[in-house]
Amino acid sequence: SLRSGDAAGAARDATVALSLQPAVAHSWCDRSEARWALGDLEGARADAASALALDPDAWRGHERLSTALLGLGRHAEALAAAEAAVDRRTNGPTLRARGLARLATGSLEGARAD
């Protein structure tokens, strides 16, 4: 699992889950996170987008999308995704995503606020 540091195993597990139930947004988010940990930023972005296609209100999908876009250097898009995540749920992961995106777009004060 990803918590134990096995990103490849987590990606495999999520892929198996998706093969059984491809319409579960949470599984797309899980694989997005694992792919990000493996350095596959485009794969992480694509999986987050798939999660959001299934559930546009999934805060975790927006947070995962923001993280992937930030890694890809698409800072303005990352900030928009992070804002969408915070709009849906204000918690540690969403605030962290927004803070990092704000920092990347030059808003030091905004980053500090998060």
LINWO-V556084 format. One record per residue. N is the residue number from 1. RES is the residue in three letters. PSI is psi as a letter, one per 20 degrees, with the letter a starting at -180 (999 if undefined). OMEGA is omega in radians with two decimals (none if undefined). BURIAL is + if it has 24 or more other C-alpha atoms within 12 Angstrom, else -. Layout:
BEGIN
n=N res=RES psi=PSI omega=OMEGA burial=BURIAL
n=N res=RES psi=PSI omega=OMEGA burial=BURIAL
END
This chain:
BEGIN
n=1 res=SER psi=r omega=-3.13 burial=-
n=2 res=LEU psi=h omega=3.14 burial=-
n=3 res=ARG psi=h omega=3.12 burial=-
n=4 res=SER psi=j omega=3.10 burial=-
n=5 res=GLY psi=j omega=-3.13 burial=-
n=6 res=ASP psi=m omega=-3.10 burial=-
n=7 res=ALA psi=h omega=3.13 burial=+
n=8 res=ALA psi=g omega=3.09 burial=+
n=9 res=GLY psi=g omega=3.11 burial=-
n=10 res=ALA psi=h omega=3.11 burial=+
n=11 res=ALA psi=g omega=3.10 burial=+
n=12 res=ARG psi=g omega=3.14 burial=-
n=13 res=ASP psi=g omega=3.14 burial=-
n=14 res=ALA psi=h omega=3.12 burial=+
n=15 res=THR psi=h omega=3.08 burial=+
n=16 res=VAL psi=g omega=3.12 burial=-
n=17 res=ALA psi=g omega=-3.14 burial=-
n=18 res=LEU psi=h omega=3.11 burial=+
n=19 res=SER psi=h omega=3.13 burial=-
n=20 res=LEU psi=h omega=-3.10 burial=-
n=21 res=GLN psi=n omega=-3.06 burial=-
n=22 res=PRO psi=i omega=-3.09 burial=-
n=23 res=ALA psi=k omega=3.14 burial=-
n=24 res=VAL psi=o omega=-3.08 burial=+
n=25 res=ALA psi=h omega=-3.10 burial=+
n=26 res=HIS psi=h omega=3.14 burial=+
n=27 res=SER psi=h omega=3.06 burial=+
n=28 res=TRP psi=h omega=3.09 burial=+
n=29 res=CYS psi=g omega=3.11 burial=+
n=30 res=ASP psi=g omega=-3.13 burial=+
n=31 res=ARG psi=h omega=3.07 burial=+
n=32 res=SER psi=g omega=-3.14 burial=+
n=33 res=GLU psi=g omega=3.13 burial=+
n=34 res=ALA psi=g omega=3.13 burial=+
n=35 res=ARG psi=h omega=3.09 burial=+
n=36 res=TRP psi=g omega=3.14 burial=+
n=37 res=ALA psi=h omega=3.12 burial=+
n=38 res=LEU psi=i omega=-3.14 burial=-
n=39 res=GLY psi=j omega=3.11 burial=-
n=40 res=ASP psi=m omega=-3.03 burial=+
n=41 res=LEU psi=h omega=3.12 burial=+
n=42 res=GLU psi=g omega=3.06 burial=+
n=43 res=GLY psi=h omega=3.10 burial=+
n=44 res=ALA psi=g omega=3.11 burial=+
n=45 res=ARG psi=g omega=-3.11 burial=+
n=46 res=ALA psi=g omega=3.13 burial=+
n=47 res=ASP psi=h omega=3.09 burial=+
n=48 res=ALA psi=g omega=3.10 burial=+
n=49 res=ALA psi=h omega=3.10 burial=+
n=50 res=SER psi=h omega=3.09 burial=+
n=51 res=ALA psi=g omega=-3.11 burial=+
n=52 res=LEU psi=h omega=3.05 burial=+
n=53 res=ALA psi=h omega=3.11 burial=-
n=54 res=LEU psi=h omega=-3.08 burial=-
n=55 res=ASP psi=n omega=-3.10 burial=-
n=56 res=PRO psi=i omega=-3.14 burial=-
n=57 res=ASP psi=j omega=-3.12 burial=-
n=58 res=ALA psi=o omega=-3.10 burial=+
n=59 res=TRP psi=h omega=-3.10 burial=+
n=60 res=ARG psi=h omega=3.07 burial=+
n=61 res=GLY psi=g omega=3.10 burial=+
n=62 res=HIS psi=g omega=3.13 burial=+
n=63 res=GLU psi=g omega=3.12 burial=+
n=64 res=ARG psi=h omega=3.11 burial=+
n=65 res=LEU psi=g omega=3.13 burial=+
n=66 res=SER psi=g omega=-3.12 burial=+
n=67 res=THR psi=g omega=3.13 burial=+
n=68 res=ALA psi=g omega=-3.14 burial=+
n=69 res=LEU psi=h omega=3.10 burial=+
n=70 res=LEU psi=g omega=3.11 burial=+
n=71 res=GLY psi=h omega=3.12 burial=+
n=72 res=LEU psi=i omega=3.14 burial=+
n=73 res=GLY psi=j omega=-3.13 burial=-
n=74 res=ARG psi=m omega=-2.92 burial=-
n=75 res=HIS psi=g omega=-3.12 burial=+
n=76 res=ALA psi=g omega=3.10 burial=+
n=77 res=GLU psi=h omega=3.11 burial=+
n=78 res=ALA psi=g omega=3.13 burial=+
n=79 res=LEU psi=g omega=3.12 burial=+
n=80 res=ALA psi=g omega=3.12 burial=+
n=81 res=ALA psi=h omega=3.12 burial=+
n=82 res=ALA psi=g omega=3.08 burial=+
n=83 res=GLU psi=g omega=3.11 burial=+
n=84 res=ALA psi=h omega=3.11 burial=+
n=85 res=ALA psi=g omega=-3.14 burial=+
n=86 res=VAL psi=h omega=3.10 burial=+
n=87 res=ASP psi=h omega=-3.10 burial=-
n=88 res=ARG psi=h omega=3.09 burial=-
n=89 res=ARG psi=p omega=3.09 burial=-
n=90 res=THR psi=o omega=3.13 burial=-
n=91 res=ASN psi=a omega=-3.10 burial=-
n=92 res=GLY psi=g omega=-3.13 burial=-
n=93 res=PRO psi=h omega=-3.11 burial=+
n=94 res=THR psi=h omega=3.10 burial=+
n=95 res=LEU psi=h omega=3.09 burial=+
n=96 res=ARG psi=g omega=3.12 burial=+
n=97 res=ALA psi=g omega=-3.13 burial=+
n=98 res=ARG psi=g omega=3.12 burial=+
n=99 res=GLY psi=g omega=3.13 burial=+
n=100 res=LEU psi=g omega=3.12 burial=+
n=101 res=ALA psi=h omega=3.09 burial=+
n=102 res=ARG psi=g omega=3.11 burial=+
n=103 res=LEU psi=g omega=-3.13 burial=-
n=104 res=ALA psi=h omega=3.14 burial=+
n=105 res=THR psi=j omega=3.04 burial=-
n=106 res=GLY psi=j omega=-3.14 burial=-
n=107 res=SER psi=n omega=-3.13 burial=-
n=108 res=LEU psi=g omega=3.13 burial=-
n=109 res=GLU psi=g omega=3.10 burial=-
n=110 res=GLY psi=g omega=3.11 burial=-
n=111 res=ALA psi=g omega=3.11 burial=-
n=112 res=ARG psi=h omega=-3.12 burial=-
n=113 res=ALA psi=h omega=3.14 burial=-
n=114 res=ASP psi=999 omega=none burial=+
END
